[in-house]
Amino acid sequence: DKHLAQAVDARQELDLKIGCTFTRLMTRTFLHSAVAKFRLRDQKCLSYGPCQTPTLWFCVERHKEIENFTRQEFFRARATIEVSGWPVELEWVEGETFDAAQVQALKAKAGTAKEAKFKEWTRVFKTGRRPEGLNTVQLLKAASTGLGLSPAQCMKVAEHLYSSGYISYPRTETTRYSETFDLEAALKEQADHPTWGKTASFLLRQGKIKKPVPGKDAGDHPPITPIRAAPRDEFTRGNEWRLYDYIVRHFIATLSGDVCYTEHNATFEIVG
């Protein structure tokens, strides 16, 4: 597509010119103030790029949310009963409350109960949808909640994995794989891996590769994808392996089927 190719060339040129111009302006204007305020001793440059603007917006909005957040104490009620000799923890059907007096009254009544009366058993069939292609925002969320890595730590590790040839470029807003992207070849690369190779091989051998969930094409870089298979002992730093492990598992999940499971709920009455 000639017009699409020209659009890409135009964007590259604009990104370069805008980035160079504003990087020079910001460095000359704000570097000394930034070094003094944020104690950036080794900082030599303040960089700017159009692709950084959406991330900056997220940071500013999150900062506003944190600044405007008002702490409010809430309470959850739980009880443990014994069923056929096994302890079973129950959660309050109302979930949580901000009313401390209500919880204290509930605790006082439940504390005198000798038994729990079984009321109802329900089951619900549910489906967990497979994920879209991995972008930077999703990667940062997973690293923060699941791996305990700050955004700065996550991106430092991701960029090192990228420069070492393990993953694709880690700064992208896109979650949609291109129609020309060879998903099967990327999965074959992982087929002999000692950790998840059997899963990858099963998908390939059984023809179980699913078409990825349609995501968003932001027009920048493709989703973050593993490029080269590497065992655990190839990584000298623990965080590199943990992040690489997540990226590969996420990629395999995008090509797998949805998760189907049954959720069972038992309702007991302790205080009438």
N, C-alpha and C positions, 0 to 999 in steps of 0.2 A: 504494500500500500504506500504509494509515493507520498501522499499527503500526510499520512500518519508518521512516516519516516521524517518528513520535514518538520512536523510538529515536535518530534522528539529532539531533533537537532536544535530547533529554536529554544526549547526549554533548557537544554544543556547550556547553550550560549547565554541565555538570560540568567540561569543559576550562577554561572561562573562570573559574569560581569557584576551582577547585583551583590553576590557574595564578596568579591574582591573589594568593591567600592565601599560597602557598608562595614566590612571588617576593618579596613584602613581607617574609616571615619570613627568607628567605635573605639578602636585601639588608641588612636591619637587623642580622643576626647575624654574617654572614661577609664583608661587603664590604671592610671595612678590612683584615682578614687576607688576603683574596684579592689586594687591590691591592698589599700589601707583599710577599707571597710570589711572585706571578707578574708583578710590575711592570706592572700594568694601570693606567697613569697616568690614562687618560681613562674608565675604567670607572665608571659611575654606578649600575648595576643588575645584579643576578644573577638572571636569569630562570629560570623553571621551567615545564615543560609536560609533561603525561602522554605526549605523543607523542615527547618527547626521551628518555624512559627506555630504550626498546630501543636507541637509538643509544649512550647512555651505557654500557649493558651491553656492547656490542661493543667500545667503547673500553677498558673495564676489562679484559675478557678478553684483548684484544690486548696490552695493557700487561703482563699477567701472563705471556703467552707470551714476550714479548720479555725480560722480567726473568729468566725461567727457562731461556732458551735457552742451550745450551752449544755453542760453536763447535767444529767438527770438520773438519779438512782432508780433502778427498777428491780423487781424481785421475781424469782421463779420458784415454784413449789415442786418438789420431787419426793417420792416415797419409795421405799424398798419393801417388797413383799417376798414371801417364799412360796414357790410353786414346785411341788414334788421334790422338795429338798434343795431346789436351786434358787438363789436370790435373783429377783427380777426388779429392775428399777423402772418406776413409772413416772411419767411426766404429767403435769397438770393439764387438763384438756383446754384450759383457757390460755395456756402458754406463759404469759408474763403479765405483770401489773406494776403500776407506779404507786399503788396504795399499800403502804407498809402495814397498816392496821388490818387490812383484808387478809394478808398473808399470815400475820400473827394469829388471827382468829382461826384460820384454816389449820395452822400448825397445832393450836391448842385442841381443836376437835379431833384431828387425825391422830394426835399423840395418844389418845385414850382408846383408839380402835383396836380390837383384838383380831379382826379378820377383814378381808376385802371380798366384796361380792362381785363375781364375774357377771358382766352385763351384755357384752357384744363382741363378736369377732368379725372383722371385715378384711377383705383383700382387694387390692387394686392392681391391675396390670398397667405397668408404666414403660415408657420408652425413653432412653437417654440418647439424644441425638449426637451423632459423631461431630467433632469440631470442624470449623472452617480452617482454611490455611492460616498459619501463624503469622501475625504481624507484631510490630514492636510494642504496641500497647498491651496486647495479650501476653507477650513475653514478660514485660515488666510486672504485670499483675501476678502472673504465676510465680515469678522469682521472689516477689515480695511475700505473698501469702503462703506459698508452698516450700520455698527454699531459704527464706530468711535473708534474701539479698536486697540491698537498697538499689534504687534505679541506677545510681552511679556505678556500683559494684557490678550489677548485671550487665550494663552496657560495656564496661571495661572487659569483662570476661567474654562477652559475645563478640566484641571486635577482635579479641585475640584469637578466638576460634575461627573467625572469618579470615583473618590474615594468615592463619595456619592452614587454611584449606579444608576445614572440617564442615563449615556451614556456609550458606549463601549470605549475602549482605544483610546485616541485622537491623537496618533502619528502613522500615517500609510501613506504609499504611494499608497496603493491599492484602486481601485475604482470599483472592480468587486466582486460581492457577490458570495460566495461559493455555489455550487449546493446543498449542504446539509443545507444551512442556511434557517431557517424557517421564511420566510418573512411574511407569513400570521399571525403567532403567534405574531410577533413584531408589526404588524398593529393592531391586536385585543387588544393589551395592551393599545392602544390609543383610542379605540372605545368609551369610556365613558368620554373622556376628555371634559371639558366645552367649550373649544375654538375650537378645530378641530375634536372633536369626531364625529360630523355629517358627515364630509367628509370621515373619516376612515370607519364609519359604512356603508355609501353608497357604497364605493368600495367593502366592504366585502359582503354586502347584494345583490348587483347587479352582483356580479362576475366580477367586472370591474378591478380587479388587473392585471396590465400589467407586462409582463416579463421585468425586468430592462435592461437598455441599457448595452450591454457588455462593460466592462471597462478594466482596466489594473490590472493584478494580479502580484504584486511585490514580493509576497511570504513572506510578513511580517504579518501584522494584517489585519483583515477585515475592510471594510469601517466604518466610524464613524456612529453609529446607536443609536437611543434612546432605552434604556433598560426598564425604568420604567416611567409610566405616572405620571405627577405631575402638579397640578394647579398653577396658578400664586402666590397665597398667601403662597405657601409652600417654596418659595425662599425669603430669607431675603435680598439679594443683587440684585439690578436691573440688573446688567450685567449678572448675572447667568441666570435669566429668559430670557433675550434677546437672549443669545447665545443658550440656550436650545430650545427656541421657533424656532430659525432658523434651528437647527439641526433636529427637528421633522418635520417641514414643508418641509425641503429638502428631508427627508426620504419618506414622503407621496408622494411628487412630483415624486420620482423615480418609484413609483408604479402606477402612474396615466397616463392617455393618453397624447399625445402631444397636445399642445395648437394650435388651428387653429383660425386664425383671418384674417380680411380684412383691408388692409392699403389703405386709400384714400388720394389722392394728388390733390390739386387744384392749377393751375398755373395762375397767374395774371401778367399783364404787366403794370408797373407804368411809366417806362421811356423807350421809344422805341429805 
